[in-house]
Amino acid sequence: MENLPVIILVQPQLAENIGMTARAMMNCGLYDLRLVSPRQDHLSPKAVAAASGAEEILYKAKIFAATEEAVADLAQVYATTARHRNQIKLVYTAEKAMQNFDTLCRQNVKCGILFGPERTGLQNDDVALADAIINIPLNPKHCSLNLSQAVLLVGYEFYKCRTDIPATRFITNGAEIAPKEKLLQFFDFLEKELDECGNFKIDEKRPRMVRNLRNIFSRPQLTGQELNTLYGVINYLRHPHKN
């Protein structure tokens, strides 16, 4: 079984937030949820509904009476908090923290992330159990997060370490990008039609207008199908059908 970080909710208050946490975990490919003294039933209808298809995480969640018990089998634990704790700790961004965990998990080191109650966050005694702190940099005027939002942000940074998705993709729905040869043929066709309709009236301005037109049609990476559509539109405008 793949070694992945454990999500630990310390004294979560609302069943809905536990359910939404399970949903956030499933979004990010995390499946091991531990609950320390939850105030409400994590298997209540509200929690299951909020999980929105991620109920299996709730059904497999483990319950502990104290944070010490929840982290006992883990070798590395990071605590999430936005407040200064007056403790000597390394403080990581979520991105850097999850890069660390990705490396550790690949080395089969068991890791966990602590999240505190919705109203107060983690207690100092809980933070003292952690090897480091995760701080999610947000607007200083309002850096409060919903519990499941915090889990999603941290979980997503881990998920990014395990995926190889290009930053930009161009969707052509199966159509092939037109080669330059086809594009140049279209330019010749368009410029010929514009010449015939008298668009290039001033000879000295013609080269600049041609360049501008070529730039317009070069930018979008036109497909062969799109070029055919443009041919059809121009032909129709140049030789409109009579009713």
N, C-alpha and C positions, 0 to 999 in steps of 0.2 A: 504494500500500500504506500502511495506517495506521501512523503513527509511534508506536511503543510502547517503553517502557524495556527495555533489555537486562539479562538476569540473568547475572552473571559469578561462577562458582565458582572460587576460587583454591585449587589443590591439594586438591581433594576426595579423601577417603581411601577411601570405600566406594561401590561401584557401586550398591548399593541406595539410598543417599542421593541419588545423581545421578538415579536413576529416580523416586524420590519427589519430588524437586525438579521434574522434568518434569511430574509429576501436579499438583503445587501450582500450577505456572505455568499449565497448561491450565485449572485451576479458575478462575483469575483473568484469563484472556484474554491471557496473555503467551506469546510463542512463540519469542523469540530467546535461545538459551542459548549461553554461551561458557564453555569450560573451560580453566583454566590448569594445565598439567602434572598431569592427574588420575592418581592412583595406580593405579586399576583401570579396566578397559575400560568405557566408558559404553554400549557396545552389547552387553555380556555378557547372558546369559539372566537373571541376577539383576536387572540394571538394567532390562531391558525388562519383566520381570514386575512390578517395583515401580512402573513408570510407569503401569500399569493403564489402558491405552487412550490414553496420551499419548506413545506411542513416536515419533510423527512429530517431536516436539521433539528427541528423542535423535538421530534420524537426520540432522536438519538442524544439530545442534550443531557449533560451530567450536572447534577445539583450538588453543591458543597455548602457546608455550614460556615466556612471561613476562607478568606483569600489564601491563607497559608496552605490550606489543603488543596486548593484549586491549582496552585503553581508548584506543588511539591515535586512532581515528576519532570518539570521543565528545566532545561539548562540555561536558557536565556529568556528573560521577561522584560518587555518594555511597557511603560505606563503612559497613557495618553492624558495630557493635562494642558490647559491653557494658562494656568496660574503659576506664579513663582512660588517655589516650595521651600526655599532656604535650605536646600539639601545639595550636597556636592554630587552632581550627576552629569553625565554626558546628555546633551539635548540634541536630538536629531529632528530634521524635517521628516514628514511621513515618507517622502521619496527615498531619502538616504536610509532611513530605518528599514524600509522594506527591501532595499538593495542588500543591506546586511543580512536580513532574514532569508532572502533568497539564497545567498551563499551558504549560510549556516544550514538551512534545510537540505540543500544538496549534499552537505556533509553529514546528514542524518542527525543533526543536533535538534532537539525538541525545543520549539520556541512558542511563546505566547504573548498576547497583547491584552493589557488591562484597560477596561473602560469603566468609568465610575457612574454613580446614580445620576439620573437626569437633572435633579435640582442642585446638587452640591458638587458633583464630580468625585473623584477619588479622595479618600482620606490620606493624610500624610503617612500613616502607618502602612497603607497599601502601597504608596509610592516608594516607601523605604525598601520594599521587597523587590523592586525592579532594578535591573541592571542599567537602564537608561530611560530617558523621557522622550516621548514623541510629542512635538509641538507642531500643530498645523497652522502655518502662518495665514492669518485672515485679517480683515479690517479691524484695527485696534479698537475702533469705536463700537464694534459689535462682533465679537469672535465666538459667541455662544452657538453651539451646534446641537441639533437633535441627536440623540444617541445613535440611531441608525445611520444618520448622515456621517457621523464621525467614523463609524465602522466602514461605511462605503468608501470614504475618501482614503482611509488607510488600506483597506482591502484592494482598492483599485490600483494603488501604487505597487502592491505585491503582484497583482495580476499582470501589470505591464511588464514586469520582469520575466514572466513566463510566456509572453506572446511575441510574435514577430510580425506585426501588422504595419505596413508602410504608412507613413504620416499622411500621404496624399495618394488617392486613387482616382482614376478616370474611368467612369463606367460608360461603355459603349453599347451595352446590351447585345454583344456578339458581333457588332459591325466592326469592320477593319478601318483603321485610320487611313485616309487617302494618302498615297505616296506623293512626293513632291511633283512627280511627272503629271499626275492627274490634276493637282492644284494649279500647276503652270498652264495646263491646257484650259482650265476654267478661267484663269486670269486673261488669257488670250481671247477667249470667247467673250468675256464680260467687256473687256476694253474695246473689242471690235464693235460690239453692240452700242457701247457708249459713244464711240466715234461716229457711228452711222446716225445716231439720234441727235448729234450735235452737242453732246455734253462737254466735250473738250474744245471750247470755243477759243481759248487763249493759249496759243502754242507754248509760250514760256512757262505756263502754269501746269501743263500736262504732266511732266515727270513727277512733280510733287503730288498731284492728285492720284496718279497711278500708284505711287508708293504708299499713300494713305490707304487706298483701297486694298492693296495687297496686304498691308499690315492688319487691316480689319479682318480679312478672311484667313490670315495665317494664324492668328492668336488662338482660336477655339479648337484646333486639332480636328478639323472636319473629317467626317467619315465619307466613304464613297457614296453611301445612301444620301447623306446630306447634300453632297455636291449635285447629285441627280435631282434632288428637290429644288436646288437653286437654279439649275438649268431650266427646269420646268417653269418656275416662277418667271424667270427673265423672258423665256420664249412667249409665255402667256401675255406679259406686259407689252412685249414688243409687237406681238401679232395676236391681239385679243380675238377670241372667238365671237362671232356675230350670232345673236339669237335669231 
